[in-house]
Amino acid sequence: MVSAYCLSYQNWTVIPYQMEADFNEMLSMGFDTVCLTFSESEMKYSRRAFEIQVNLARKAGLKVFVIPSRLGGRFAGAPLMISTWLALHPQHIVPGGWLPVACLESEEFRTWIKDFMKTIITDYQLDGIVWDEPKDVGLIDNHPESVLKFGQNPTYEMGVTGFLDFFDDLSSYCNSLQPNIIQTLFAQKSNDTLFTEKAVCLKNIQFFGYDGILSRQSYFKEAPVWTKNRLEDVWERTVSECNLGNKKSFALVENMLMPNSAIAEFEENFERYIQNYRPDHLSIYYYGHNNEDPQKVHDVVKRIMKQYLGVSR
């Protein structure tokens, strides 16, 4: 499986003929799946826009995966935003994270996120879900609802256990709504094996892996640096953990945040990656965000995909 990873794609400015052209180009490049973000913002303001995206992608012949984004602050995705549900229900916020996150022992939060996922899964014709980078796994949590479960002296290990219980419950619920739905979970390299070696064994996950970069990055005018792990550096860990959980492998190429000075570096490393690594589900950003020359980066991705993934059309 090769998926085009699309963040905040055509949710506000909606141009159907451009979507049709994009989805057809994805097929010509070798993508067979498109992954589309859906956040609390889309649930409020972009229900029709998302339906158009899903229907046009399927019409083009692509499978469609949803990326549930920033829900309760507990997953990544796009846009970078504070959970609106938490803003309206601050009593369920766990203090101490970079951004506000929901208490995972809160039954009100669990009910809300399940209802959110039920709407997505039942209202749209989806083939899969990508759970993008769980956030604040193992956060030491003194929220009253967590104290009721774990006691007055919570530990990191308890936080990991709490997240695994929450995610097992949520992914099982999604599977109960659509038994054939394909669920992919990818973690951060910084997540330790206490979490990842148990997460990969969860019964409703089919694909597991990590994201990573293949070039230096920068946000604007500062000098580019290696902002996170190189994608190749988590391959052995991915294979080992997938063998442990009897899962298929996943990798996301983060071809984003590139100044022009990093494009040649990306081209060399992406070509080498495609030649040497073949995850079962390879995902690549389609026109990755905040590149200085988006078209040039896209042309690099397109050339290499067509050359090495055997696409002739």
Backbone as CSV, one residue per row, in Angstrom:
resi,resn,N_x,N_y,N_z,CA_x,CA_y,CA_z,C_x,C_y,C_z
1,MET,0.842,-1.188,0.000,0.000,0.000,0.000,0.885,1.248,0.000
2,VAL,0.558,2.202,-0.847,1.286,3.476,-0.909,0.258,4.595,-0.811
3,SER,0.341,5.382,0.246,-0.695,6.395,0.482,-0.141,7.813,0.384
4,ALA,-0.997,8.695,-0.124,-0.706,10.123,-0.177,-1.251,10.755,1.098
5,TYR,-0.365,11.348,1.877,-0.736,11.914,3.177,-1.091,13.381,2.979
6,CYS,-2.343,13.727,3.238,-2.842,15.076,2.944,-3.360,15.735,4.224
7,LEU,-2.748,16.856,4.592,-3.136,17.569,5.803,-3.996,18.783,5.452
8,SER,-5.144,18.889,6.127,-6.049,20.044,5.947,-6.306,20.314,4.469
9,TYR,-6.628,19.264,3.741,-6.778,19.351,2.287,-8.175,19.845,1.912
10,GLN,-8.249,21.021,1.290,-9.484,21.557,0.705,-10.676,21.513,1.681
11,ASN,-10.436,21.934,2.917,-11.524,21.940,3.893,-12.289,23.260,3.923
12,TRP,-11.640,24.332,3.531,-12.304,25.642,3.551,-12.485,26.188,2.131
13,THR,-11.411,26.283,1.375,-11.530,26.605,-0.042,-11.678,25.287,-0.785
14,VAL,-12.862,25.056,-1.352,-13.214,23.743,-1.893,-13.354,23.856,-3.412
15,ILE,-12.443,23.217,-4.159,-12.411,23.324,-5.617,-12.465,21.910,-6.185
16,PRO,-13.655,21.414,-6.500,-13.799,20.009,-6.902,-12.965,19.608,-8.112
17,TYR,-12.878,20.451,-9.130,-12.119,20.034,-10.315,-10.639,19.897,-9.986
18,GLN,-10.151,20.705,-9.021,-8.758,20.563,-8.609,-8.558,19.259,-7.840
19,MET,-9.541,18.894,-7.026,-9.465,17.609,-6.326,-9.398,16.461,-7.327
20,GLU,-10.248,16.492,-8.327,-10.244,15.425,-9.330,-8.874,15.300,-9.990
21,ALA,-8.279,16.454,-10.331,-6.955,16.428,-10.956,-5.914,15.864,-9.988
22,ASP,-5.998,16.261,-8.725,-5.036,15.768,-7.731,-5.158,14.256,-7.538
23,PHE,-6.374,13.776,-7.396,-6.561,12.342,-7.154,-6.111,11.521,-8.361
24,ASN,-6.358,12.028,-9.546,-5.881,11.321,-10.737,-4.355,11.335,-10.820
25,GLU,-3.751,12.453,-10.421,-2.288,12.500,-10.413,-1.728,11.523,-9.385
26,MET,-2.370,11.428,-8.224,-1.907,10.467,-7.212,-1.830,9.061,-7.795
27,LEU,-2.859,8.677,-8.498,-2.854,7.355,-9.139,-1.706,7.228,-10.126
28,SER,-1.467,8.272,-10.897,-0.407,8.213,-11.912,0.976,8.123,-11.283
29,MET,1.112,8.593,-10.050,2.398,8.557,-9.356,2.658,7.211,-8.693
30,GLY,1.601,6.441,-8.480,1.760,5.157,-7.815,1.066,5.044,-6.484
31,PHE,0.367,6.086,-6.069,-0.437,6.000,-4.860,-1.683,5.170,-5.132
32,ASP,-2.079,4.353,-4.167,-3.351,3.638,-4.277,-4.329,4.037,-3.188
33,THR,-3.874,4.898,-2.262,-4.672,5.309,-1.112,-4.405,6.776,-0.830
34,VAL,-5.420,7.481,-0.346,-5.219,8.844,0.131,-5.651,8.907,1.587
35,CYS,-4.851,9.592,2.401,-5.144,9.784,3.823,-5.515,11.246,4.038
36,LEU,-6.690,11.484,4.597,-7.240,12.824,4.733,-7.501,13.147,6.203
37,THR,-7.033,14.306,6.652,-7.252,14.686,8.042,-8.699,15.132,8.281
38,PHE,-9.157,14.859,9.508,-10.490,15.286,9.929,-10.401,15.638,11.408
39,SER,-10.532,16.934,11.702,-10.406,17.427,13.071,-11.761,17.896,13.587
40,GLU,-11.754,18.426,14.793,-12.986,18.997,15.345,-13.479,20.178,14.512
41,SER,-12.556,20.877,13.872,-12.952,21.972,12.981,-13.770,21.451,11.807
42,GLU,-13.334,20.337,11.212,-14.079,19.766,10.080,-15.448,19.253,10.519
43,MET,-15.526,18.714,11.728,-16.815,18.229,12.216,-17.823,19.371,12.320
44,LYS,-17.329,20.561,12.601,-18.218,21.717,12.732,-18.511,22.374,11.386
45,TYR,-17.488,22.561,10.555,-17.638,23.440,9.396,-17.403,22.800,8.025
46,SER,-16.932,21.560,7.968,-16.512,21.026,6.669,-17.064,19.646,6.376
47,ARG,-18.255,19.346,6.868,-18.829,18.025,6.639,-19.056,17.763,5.149
48,ARG,-19.618,18.724,4.442,-19.852,18.549,3.004,-18.534,18.504,2.243
49,ALA,-17.591,19.349,2.647,-16.289,19.363,1.967,-15.607,18.007,2.070
50,PHE,-15.667,17.395,3.251,-15.033,16.090,3.416,-15.759,15.034,2.595
51,GLU,-17.066,15.117,2.523,-17.821,14.166,1.705,-17.412,14.271,0.234
52,ILE,-17.211,15.491,-0.249,-16.766,15.681,-1.632,-15.382,15.049,-1.824
53,GLN,-14.482,15.270,-0.877,-13.144,14.681,-0.971,-13.222,13.157,-1.066
54,VAL,-13.977,12.562,-0.151,-14.077,11.101,-0.102,-14.675,10.560,-1.389
55,ASN,-15.757,11.165,-1.836,-16.442,10.651,-3.027,-15.595,10.793,-4.286
56,LEU,-14.891,11.923,-4.422,-14.062,12.111,-5.610,-12.830,11.204,-5.584
57,ALA,-12.274,10.978,-4.408,-11.131,10.067,-4.307,-11.548,8.651,-4.689
58,ARG,-12.678,8.215,-4.196,-13.160,6.873,-4.525,-13.506,6.770,-6.013
59,LYS,-14.079,7.826,-6.557,-14.393,7.837,-7.989,-13.135,7.673,-8.830
60,ALA,-12.027,8.250,-8.361,-10.759,8.141,-9.086,-10.133,6.757,-8.952
61,GLY,-10.590,5.972,-7.965,-10.050,4.632,-7.778,-9.131,4.486,-6.584
62,LEU,-9.108,5.483,-5.710,-8.271,5.444,-4.518,-9.045,4.898,-3.327
63,LYS,-8.356,4.182,-2.441,-8.897,3.893,-1.131,-8.763,5.161,-0.279
64,VAL,-9.632,5.289,0.711,-9.637,6.500,1.527,-9.475,6.139,3.005
65,PHE,-8.435,6.703,3.620,-8.211,6.576,5.061,-8.415,7.951,5.698
66,VAL,-8.973,7.970,6.886,-9.128,9.211,7.628,-8.038,9.295,8.690
67,ILE,-7.556,10.514,8.942,-6.598,10.784,10.010,-7.331,11.605,11.073
68,PRO,-7.858,10.996,12.129,-8.545,11.772,13.174,-7.524,12.668,13.880
69,SER,-7.732,13.976,13.816,-6.653,14.904,14.148,-6.944,15.757,15.379
70,ARG,-5.986,15.723,16.309,-5.962,16.595,17.485,-7.155,16.378,18.412
71,LEU,-7.774,15.212,18.354,-8.965,14.965,19.164,-8.592,14.889,20.641
72,GLY,-9.145,15.786,21.416,-8.807,15.845,22.826,-7.333,16.079,23.081
73,GLY,-6.610,16.542,22.052,-5.180,16.754,22.178,-4.367,15.477,22.238
74,ARG,-4.997,14.320,22.000,-4.329,13.032,22.229,-3.721,12.404,20.982
75,PHE,-3.902,13.038,19.822,-3.280,12.571,18.584,-2.766,13.784,17.825
76,ALA,-1.830,13.541,16.901,-1.332,14.609,16.047,-2.280,14.762,14.857
77,GLY,-1.738,15.157,13.704,-2.593,15.469,12.558,-2.667,16.971,12.361
78,ALA,-3.655,17.422,11.612,-3.746,18.842,11.286,-5.204,19.297,11.331
79,PRO,-5.400,20.606,11.592,-4.386,21.628,11.875,-3.907,21.563,13.319
80,LEU,-2.767,22.223,13.575,-2.273,22.333,14.940,-3.236,23.239,15.698
81,MET,-4.009,22.653,16.588,-5.041,23.412,17.288,-5.314,22.773,18.642
82,ILE,-5.779,23.588,19.564,-6.235,23.088,20.854,-7.628,22.508,20.678
83,SER,-7.896,21.412,21.316,-9.193,20.743,21.201,-10.326,21.679,21.607
84,THR,-11.272,21.862,20.708,-12.420,22.716,21.046,-13.295,22.051,22.102
85,TRP,-13.364,20.708,22.076,-14.161,20.027,23.112,-13.564,20.305,24.487
86,LEU,-12.237,20.275,24.593,-11.607,20.568,25.873,-11.804,22.022,26.286
87,ALA,-11.803,22.930,25.306,-12.043,24.334,25.637,-13.423,24.520,26.260
88,LEU,-14.370,23.695,25.818,-15.728,23.775,26.361,-15.923,22.901,27.602
89,HIS,-14.979,21.997,27.844,-15.063,21.085,28.997,-13.717,21.075,29.731
90,PRO,-13.294,22.220,30.242,-11.948,22.321,30.847,-11.767,21.447,32.079
91,GLN,-12.850,20.969,32.652,-12.727,20.103,33.825,-12.075,18.771,33.502
92,HIS,-11.958,18.450,32.202,-11.357,17.181,31.799,-9.922,17.337,31.291
93,ILE,-9.339,18.522,31.472,-7.964,18.758,31.038,-6.985,18.216,32.076
94,VAL,-5.962,17.518,31.571,-4.849,17.076,32.424,-3.772,18.154,32.378
95,PRO,-3.389,18.714,33.503,-2.334,19.729,33.484,-0.971,19.100,33.235
96,GLY,-0.089,19.893,32.619,1.310,19.450,32.509,1.798,19.161,31.119
97,GLY,0.921,19.046,30.129,1.358,18.778,28.766,1.751,20.057,28.045
98,TRP,2.343,19.886,26.848,2.700,21.053,26.032,1.447,21.823,25.649
99,LEU,0.435,21.110,25.192,-0.889,21.661,24.938,-1.882,20.896,25.812
100,PRO,-3.060,21.468,26.046,-4.048,20.762,26.873,-4.413,19.402,26.273
101,VAL,-4.449,18.390,27.111,-4.870,17.055,26.688,-5.961,16.558,27.617
102,ALA,-6.797,15.656,27.077,-7.923,15.130,27.833,-7.484,14.044,28.796
103,CYS,-8.169,13.961,29.912,-7.975,12.870,30.854,-8.547,11.592,30.243
104,LEU,-7.713,10.572,30.114,-8.129,9.345,29.443,-9.041,8.482,30.306
105,GLU,-9.100,8.765,31.596,-9.995,8.029,32.482,-11.373,8.682,32.565
106,SER,-11.535,9.806,31.875,-12.819,10.508,31.871,-13.817,9.762,30.992
107,GLU,-14.882,9.261,31.564,-15.909,8.579,30.779,-16.601,9.548,29.833
108,GLU,-16.706,10.805,30.223,-17.332,11.800,29.348,-16.486,12.005,28.091
109,PHE,-15.159,12.076,28.269,-14.282,12.206,27.101,-14.342,10.961,26.228
110,ARG,-14.294,9.795,26.834,-14.344,8.554,26.047,-15.645,8.447,25.264
111,THR,-16.730,8.841,25.867,-18.015,8.817,25.155,-17.998,9.795,23.994
112,TRP,-17.450,10.993,24.230,-17.415,12.001,23.170,-16.567,11.543,21.988
113,ILE,-15.358,11.018,22.239,-14.480,10.645,21.125,-15.050,9.445,20.366
114,LYS,-15.740,8.549,21.060,-16.387,7.436,20.360,-17.523,7.954,19.474
115,ASP,-18.307,8.887,19.981,-19.380,9.467,19.163,-18.804,10.184,17.945
116,PHE,-17.670,10.858,18.138,-16.990,11.548,17.039,-16.595,10.545,15.962
117,MET,-15.959,9.458,16.377,-15.531,8.440,15.414,-16.717,7.726,14.777
118,LYS,-17.784,7.543,15.522,-18.974,6.908,14.946,-19.521,7.745,13.794
119,THR,-19.534,9.053,13.977,-20.025,9.941,12.913,-19.165,9.802,11.665
120,ILE,-17.840,9.822,11.839,-16.950,9.710,10.676,-17.143,8.371,9.960
121,ILE,-17.141,7.302,10.732,-17.157,5.962,10.143,-18.499,5.640,9.490
122,THR,-19.589,6.119,10.074,-20.911,5.778,9.540,-21.405,6.748,8.476
123,ASP,-20.896,7.976,8.471,-21.376,8.961,7.495,-20.568,8.969,6.192
124,TYR,-19.364,8.403,6.225,-18.498,8.439,5.042,-18.023,7.031,4.699
125,GLN,-17.775,6.803,3.417,-17.330,5.486,2.959,-15.808,5.423,3.049
126,LEU,-15.324,4.923,4.171,-13.897,4.910,4.454,-13.353,3.489,4.446
127,ASP,-12.093,3.366,4.045,-11.416,2.070,4.043,-10.530,1.889,5.260
128,GLY,-10.101,2.985,5.877,-9.178,2.832,6.980,-9.024,4.084,7.815
129,ILE,-8.272,3.921,8.886,-7.956,5.000,9.828,-6.448,5.005,10.031
130,VAL,-5.855,6.199,10.068,-4.466,6.349,10.491,-4.463,7.136,11.798
131,TRP,-3.999,6.495,12.855,-3.843,7.149,14.156,-2.433,7.729,14.211
132,ASP,-2.360,9.047,14.170,-1.124,9.793,13.977,-0.531,10.193,15.331
133,GLU,0.597,9.591,15.685,1.417,9.988,16.835,0.626,10.272,18.110
134,PRO,0.274,9.271,18.880,-0.349,9.509,20.189,0.466,10.505,21.010
135,LYS,-0.230,11.392,21.681,0.426,12.475,22.412,0.362,12.266,23.930
136,ASP,1.452,12.657,24.573,1.572,12.618,26.035,1.284,11.238,26.600
137,VAL,1.805,10.220,25.908,1.741,8.865,26.431,2.599,8.810,27.708
138,GLY,2.025,8.323,28.787,2.779,8.213,30.029,2.827,9.481,30.850
139,LEU,2.086,10.510,30.441,2.030,11.747,31.227,1.573,11.432,32.653
140,ILE,2.363,11.843,33.619,1.988,11.618,35.014,0.787,12.500,35.335
141,ASP,-0.303,11.854,35.689,-1.622,12.470,35.636,-2.239,12.525,37.030
142,ASN,-2.392,13.744,37.550,-3.020,13.930,38.855,-4.466,14.380,38.746
143,HIS,-5.050,14.194,37.554,-6.455,14.557,37.395,-7.307,13.705,38.339
144,PRO,-8.333,14.284,38.959,-9.150,13.529,39.930,-9.681,12.203,39.399
145,GLU,-10.057,12.151,38.103,-10.592,10.902,37.562,-9.502,9.837,37.414
146,SER,-8.276,10.280,37.191,-7.161,9.331,37.130,-6.770,8.857,38.526
147,VAL,-6.824,9.771,39.477,-6.497,9.396,40.855,-7.473,8.342,41.368
148,LEU,-8.730,8.441,40.961,-9.709,7.430,41.363,-9.312,6.044,40.868
149,LYS,-8.669,5.980,39.703,-8.277,4.692,39.135,-6.914,4.230,39.630
150,PHE,-5.940,5.156,39.671,-4.554,4.761,39.926,-4.051,5.122,41.319
151,GLY,-4.798,5.923,42.066,-4.348,6.315,43.393,-3.647,7.662,43.401
152,GLN,-3.162,8.044,44.578,-2.641,9.392,44.795,-1.234,9.605,44.245
153,ASN,-0.532,8.535,43.912,0.853,8.665,43.461,1.031,8.047,42.072
154,PRO,0.503,8.705,41.047,0.573,8.139,39.699,2.007,8.087,39.198
155,THR,2.271,7.125,38.320,3.602,6.946,37.746,3.522,6.982,36.225
156,TYR,4.688,7.080,35.597,4.761,7.017,34.145,4.160,5.711,33.634
157,GLU,4.474,4.606,34.303,3.967,3.302,33.887,2.444,3.269,33.915
158,MET,1.861,3.909,34.913,0.400,3.987,34.986,-0.158,4.795,33.818
159,GLY,0.550,5.866,33.452,0.120,6.660,32.315,0.133,5.871,31.022
160,VAL,1.171,5.060,30.828,1.242,4.203,29.648,0.097,3.202,29.652
161,THR,-0.132,2.573,30.796,-1.236,1.622,30.917,-2.567,2.288,30.595
162,GLY,-2.749,3.513,31.081,-3.982,4.241,30.817,-4.177,4.525,29.345
163,PHE,-3.086,4.896,28.662,-3.224,5.181,27.227,-3.533,3.907,26.454
164,LEU,-2.854,2.830,26.773,-3.103,1.569,26.074,-4.542,1.104,26.271
165,ASP,-5.060,1.249,27.479,-6.446,0.866,27.743,-7.408,1.740,26.947
166,PHE,-7.157,3.050,26.947,-7.988,3.991,26.187,-7.968,3.661,24.697
167,PHE,-6.767,3.443,24.144,-6.686,3.223,22.704,-7.230,1.865,22.302
168,ASP,-7.038,0.857,23.121,-7.610,-0.453,22.827,-9.135,-0.362,22.795
169,ASP,-9.684,0.377,23.732,-11.133,0.570,23.797,-11.632,1.326,22.567
170,LEU,-10.919,2.387,22.189,-11.339,3.213,21.050,-11.212,2.457,19.733
171,SER,-10.083,1.803,19.502,-9.897,1.079,18.246,-10.849,-0.108,18.141
172,SER,-11.165,-0.740,19.267,-12.132,-1.838,19.259,-13.512,-1.324,18.900
173,TYR,-13.846,-0.157,19.415,-15.145,0.433,19.098,-15.243,0.736,17.603
174,CYS,-14.184,1.303,17.029,-14.192,1.596,15.592,-14.352,0.313,14.782
175,ASN,-13.690,-0.727,15.202,-13.792,-2.013,14.507,-15.197,-2.589,14.626
176,SER,-15.858,-2.363,15.754,-17.224,-2.871,15.919,-18.195,-2.177,14.974
177,LEU,-17.901,-0.920,14.630,-18.758,-0.177,13.705,-18.545,-0.621,12.266
178,GLN,-17.298,-0.938,11.928,-16.966,-1.391,10.571,-15.877,-2.457,10.673
179,PRO,-16.234,-3.723,10.744,-15.265,-4.789,10.993,-14.137,-4.873,9.971
180,ASN,-14.348,-4.394,8.756,-13.308,-4.482,7.724,-12.405,-3.258,7.675
181,ILE,-12.605,-2.295,8.561,-11.801,-1.078,8.491,-10.353,-1.399,8.871
182,ILE,-9.407,-0.811,8.138,-7.977,-1.045,8.344,-7.448,0.059,9.250
183,GLN,-6.827,-0.326,10.352,-6.327,0.666,11.297,-4.797,0.634,11.350
184,THR,-4.216,1.801,11.116,-2.768,2.002,11.175,-2.452,2.902,12.357
185,LEU,-1.465,2.529,13.130,-0.983,3.350,14.243,0.501,3.599,14.042
186,PHE,0.915,4.871,14.096,2.356,5.106,14.109,2.728,6.001,15.280
187,ALA,3.883,5.687,15.841,4.359,6.335,17.051,5.532,7.252,16.742
188,GLN,6.037,7.913,17.766,7.240,8.715,17.665,8.431,7.900,18.161
189,LYS,9.590,8.159,17.587,10.783,7.454,18.035,11.010,7.659,19.526
190,SER,10.587,8.816,20.042,10.794,9.119,21.456,9.915,8.277,22.385
191,ASN,8.859,7.649,21.851,8.074,6.736,22.676,8.922,5.522,23.031
192,ASP,8.985,5.179,24.315,9.829,4.044,24.678,9.108,2.728,24.435
193,THR,9.855,1.659,24.552,9.319,0.347,24.206,8.255,-0.138,25.191
194,LEU,8.206,0.448,26.373,7.131,0.090,27.302,5.780,0.333,26.651
195,PHE,5.694,1.396,25.861,4.457,1.692,25.136,4.407,0.963,23.803
196,THR,5.441,1.101,22.984,5.341,0.623,21.599,5.240,-0.893,21.501
197,GLU,5.942,-1.616,22.380,5.901,-3.076,22.286,4.562,-3.651,22.749
198,LYS,3.791,-2.860,23.469,2.437,-3.282,23.834,1.421,-2.753,22.825
199,ALA,1.641,-1.531,22.336,0.721,-0.955,21.356,0.669,-1.792,20.086
200,VAL,1.829,-2.296,19.649,1.878,-3.069,18.408,1.110,-4.386,18.535
201,CYS,0.858,-4.830,19.757,0.145,-6.093,19.975,-1.365,-5.909,20.103
202,LEU,-1.847,-4.677,20.060,-3.283,-4.459,20.185,-4.012,-5.096,19.000
203,LYS,-5.106,-5.726,19.279,-5.731,-6.644,18.307,-6.307,-5.960,17.080
204,ASN,-6.681,-4.692,17.163,-7.367,-4.059,16.033,-6.442,-3.253,15.126
205,ILE,-5.154,-3.299,15.389,-4.176,-2.595,14.564,-3.599,-3.556,13.524
206,GLN,-3.635,-3.157,12.259,-3.062,-3.984,11.192,-1.656,-3.533,10.787
207,PHE,-1.399,-2.209,10.854,-0.107,-1.652,10.462,0.444,-0.826,11.619
208,PHE,1.779,-0.913,11.806,2.425,-0.162,12.886,3.779,0.331,12.398
209,GLY,4.158,1.506,12.849,5.468,2.015,12.465,5.733,3.403,13.002
210,TYR,6.528,4.156,12.232,7.017,5.458,12.669,7.081,6.409,11.473
211,ASP,7.188,7.696,11.795,7.493,8.680,10.770,8.942,9.112,10.910
212,GLY,9.401,9.908,9.956,10.773,10.396,10.018,11.071,11.282,8.828
213,ILE,12.218,11.922,8.877,12.595,12.863,7.827,13.793,12.331,7.046
214,LEU,14.006,12.913,5.868,15.122,12.510,5.003,15.963,13.707,4.580
215,SER,15.731,14.839,5.241,16.551,16.018,4.977,16.450,16.955,6.169
216,ARG,17.318,17.923,6.171,17.212,18.985,7.174,15.953,19.806,6.909
217,GLN,15.479,20.484,7.948,14.246,21.257,7.850,14.421,22.619,8.523
218,SER,13.536,23.548,8.148,13.451,24.834,8.846,12.026,25.352,8.693
219,TYR,11.640,26.224,9.612,10.279,26.750,9.588,10.139,28.004,8.736
220,PHE,11.223,28.796,8.648,11.159,29.971,7.777,12.563,30.377,7.354
221,LYS,13.147,31.361,7.970,14.422,31.877,7.487,15.633,31.372,8.282
222,GLU,15.391,30.582,9.320,16.507,30.073,10.100,17.240,28.974,9.328
223,ALA,18.454,28.688,9.750,19.249,27.654,9.084,18.596,26.284,9.293
224,PRO,18.546,25.449,8.248,17.924,24.126,8.392,18.760,23.205,9.272
225,VAL,18.056,22.350,10.029,18.715,21.381,10.908,17.933,20.071,10.847
226,TRP,18.540,19.021,11.385,17.832,17.748,11.533,16.915,17.867,12.743
227,THR,15.617,18.064,12.506,14.680,18.380,13.582,14.186,17.151,14.339
228,LYS,14.284,15.974,13.732,13.824,14.745,14.377,14.566,13.570,13.747
229,ASN,14.140,12.362,14.059,14.845,11.183,13.585,14.772,11.024,12.072
230,ARG,15.871,10.493,11.492,15.832,10.071,10.105,14.975,8.819,9.998
231,LEU,14.274,8.703,8.890,13.337,7.596,8.734,14.041,6.239,8.738
232,GLU,15.224,6.178,8.142,15.945,4.905,8.098,16.301,4.399,9.497
233,ASP,16.464,5.339,10.438,16.953,4.977,11.759,15.919,4.217,12.596
234,VAL,14.667,4.212,12.172,13.645,3.475,12.933,13.190,2.210,12.197
235,TRP,13.877,1.855,11.103,13.419,0.698,10.328,13.608,-0.608,11.095
236,GLU,14.772,-0.816,11.661,14.996,-2.062,12.394,14.030,-2.187,13.574
237,ARG,13.798,-1.082,14.257,12.826,-1.102,15.364,11.432,-1.421,14.843
238,THR,11.058,-0.836,13.716,9.750,-1.113,13.123,9.589,-2.599,12.830
239,VAL,10.582,-3.189,12.169,10.513,-4.604,11.806,10.432,-5.477,13.050
240,SER,11.268,-5.175,14.040,11.290,-5.967,15.268,9.943,-5.919,15.984
241,GLU,9.385,-4.717,16.120,8.122,-4.592,16.838,6.959,-5.183,16.054
242,CYS,6.978,-5.033,14.743,5.917,-5.633,13.929,5.973,-7.155,14.000
243,ASN,7.157,-7.716,14.054,7.278,-9.167,14.239,6.722,-9.580,15.595
244,LEU,6.983,-8.770,16.604,6.484,-9.057,17.951,4.960,-9.110,17.979
245,GLY,4.327,-8.153,17.287,2.868,-8.066,17.314,2.186,-8.721,16.135
246,ASN,2.982,-9.344,15.241,2.431,-9.963,14.028,1.638,-8.941,13.211
247,LYS,2.256,-7.769,13.023,1.640,-6.684,12.279,2.448,-6.379,11.021
248,LYS,1.814,-5.682,10.098,2.503,-5.188,8.914,3.141,-3.837,9.219
249,SER,4.184,-3.493,8.460,4.986,-2.305,8.760,4.431,-1.055,8.070
250,PHE,4.690,0.077,8.718,4.270,1.389,8.208,5.428,2.360,8.330
251,ALA,5.525,3.290,7.369,6.488,4.387,7.460,5.908,5.611,6.760
252,LEU,6.093,6.773,7.378,5.660,8.044,6.792,6.871,8.907,6.502
253,VAL,7.050,9.246,5.223,8.108,10.162,4.797,7.612,11.589,5.007
254,GLU,8.308,12.331,5.865,7.890,13.709,6.145,8.659,14.673,5.245
255,ASN,8.222,14.742,4.004,8.853,15.610,3.012,8.258,17.009,3.088
256,MET,8.566,17.683,4.191,7.968,18.987,4.489,9.022,19.901,5.129
257,LEU,8.665,21.178,5.279,9.506,22.161,5.987,10.886,22.307,5.364
258,MET,10.960,22.131,4.046,12.259,22.150,3.382,12.568,23.501,2.743
259,PRO,13.694,24.119,3.095,14.189,25.242,2.291,14.796,24.691,1.008
260,ASN,15.004,25.545,0.051,15.567,25.083,-1.220,16.919,24.403,-1.042
261,SER,17.675,24.850,-0.043,19.015,24.295,0.159,18.984,22.834,0.590
262,ALA,17.826,22.326,1.038,17.731,20.934,1.511,17.136,19.989,0.476
263,ILE,16.692,20.505,-0.660,15.981,19.652,-1.620,16.898,18.595,-2.224
264,ALA,18.104,18.969,-2.590,19.032,17.981,-3.170,19.341,16.876,-2.159
265,GLU,19.485,17.253,-0.912,19.722,16.275,0.152,18.528,15.331,0.281
266,PHE,17.339,15.891,0.239,16.146,15.053,0.300,16.074,14.110,-0.894
267,GLU,16.337,14.628,-2.086,16.254,13.802,-3.291,17.186,12.598,-3.190
268,GLU,18.413,12.822,-2.768,19.375,11.721,-2.639,18.912,10.692,-1.606
269,ASN,18.449,11.183,-0.453,18.070,10.270,0.625,16.739,9.563,0.354
270,PHE,15.809,10.249,-0.302,14.534,9.613,-0.633,14.740,8.514,-1.670
271,GLU,15.576,8.785,-2.663,15.855,7.767,-3.685,16.517,6.547,-3.051
272,ARG,17.444,6.786,-2.137,18.105,5.669,-1.457,17.105,4.904,-0.586
273,TYR,16.212,5.649,0.069,15.228,4.992,0.926,14.316,4.078,0.095
274,ILE,13.802,4.582,-1.006,12.901,3.799,-1.855,13.608,2.559,-2.409
275,GLN,14.893,2.672,-2.664,15.658,1.531,-3.188,15.873,0.445,-2.137
276,ASN,15.946,0.841,-0.859,16.392,-0.095,0.175,15.341,-0.496,1.202
277,TYR,14.248,0.230,1.293,13.244,-0.065,2.315,11.863,-0.121,1.667
278,ARG,11.102,-1.123,2.018,9.762,-1.274,1.467,8.759,-1.637,2.569
279,PRO,8.336,-0.660,3.348,7.297,-0.946,4.346,6.018,-1.412,3.652
280,ASP,5.229,-2.194,4.362,3.971,-2.692,3.793,3.006,-1.557,3.491
281,HIS,3.030,-0.530,4.313,2.255,0.685,4.046,3.228,1.853,4.081
282,LEU,3.561,2.352,2.902,4.432,3.520,2.767,3.559,4.743,2.520
283,SER,3.736,5.765,3.343,2.971,6.999,3.175,3.927,8.158,2.933
284,ILE,3.538,9.040,2.020,4.371,10.177,1.626,3.461,11.393,1.531
285,TYR,3.924,12.503,2.059,3.122,13.718,1.950,2.900,14.092,0.481
286,TYR,1.667,14.409,0.149,1.334,14.940,-1.173,1.399,16.459,-1.071
287,TYR,2.384,17.043,-1.765,2.671,18.472,-1.619,2.823,18.812,-0.132
288,GLY,3.861,18.247,0.492,4.111,18.474,1.910,4.129,19.959,2.258
289,HIS,3.680,20.267,3.460,3.453,21.660,3.823,4.744,22.416,4.156
290,ASN,4.678,23.703,3.881,5.703,24.679,4.259,7.064,24.394,3.642
291,ASN,7.070,23.893,2.402,8.308,23.817,1.638,8.526,25.140,0.905
292,GLU,9.775,25.563,0.766,10.053,26.831,0.086,9.649,26.765,-1.378
293,ASP,9.881,25.622,-2.008,9.481,25.419,-3.397,8.648,24.136,-3.465
294,PRO,7.351,24.228,-3.158,6.519,23.024,-3.089,6.520,22.212,-4.378
295,GLN,6.521,22.881,-5.525,6.458,22.156,-6.784,7.738,21.371,-7.045
296,LYS,8.870,21.954,-6.702,10.136,21.262,-6.933,10.229,20.004,-6.068
297,VAL,9.815,20.104,-4.805,9.820,18.928,-3.933,8.856,17.875,-4.474
298,HIS,7.684,18.318,-4.903,6.701,17.383,-5.449,7.234,16.681,-6.695
299,ASP,7.919,17.423,-7.553,8.463,16.819,-8.771,9.522,15.762,-8.446
300,VAL,10.291,16.003,-7.392,11.272,15.006,-6.948,10.556,13.734,-6.504
301,VAL,9.540,13.881,-5.675,8.782,12.723,-5.198,8.166,11.967,-6.371
302,LYS,7.593,12.711,-7.301,6.918,12.107,-8.451,7.894,11.312,-9.313
303,ARG,9.058,11.894,-9.572,10.039,11.196,-10.414,10.493,9.895,-9.771
304,ILE,10.820,9.976,-8.487,11.364,8.796,-7.813,10.303,7.719,-7.649
305,MET,9.083,8.107,-7.339,8.021,7.114,-7.223,7.802,6.390,-8.538
306,LYS,7.734,7.139,-9.614,7.494,6.511,-10.911,8.658,5.606,-11.318
307,GLN,9.882,6.014,-10.959,11.041,5.233,-11.340,11.154,3.936,-10.557
308,TYR,10.846,3.976,-9.267,11.132,2.809,-8.423,9.914,2.017,-7.992
309,LEU,8.731,2.596,-8.146,7.528,1.846,-7.758,6.837,1.224,-8.965
310,GLY,7.459,1.311,-10.115,6.995,0.591,-11.287,5.737,1.138,-11.901
311,VAL,5.541,2.453,-11.854,4.345,3.064,-12.412,4.634,3.502,-13.833
312,SER,3.863,3.013,-14.769,4.094,3.361,-16.174,3.033,4.292,-16.733
313,ARG,1.874,4.361,-16.035,0.795,5.183,-16.601,1.043,6.653,-16.377
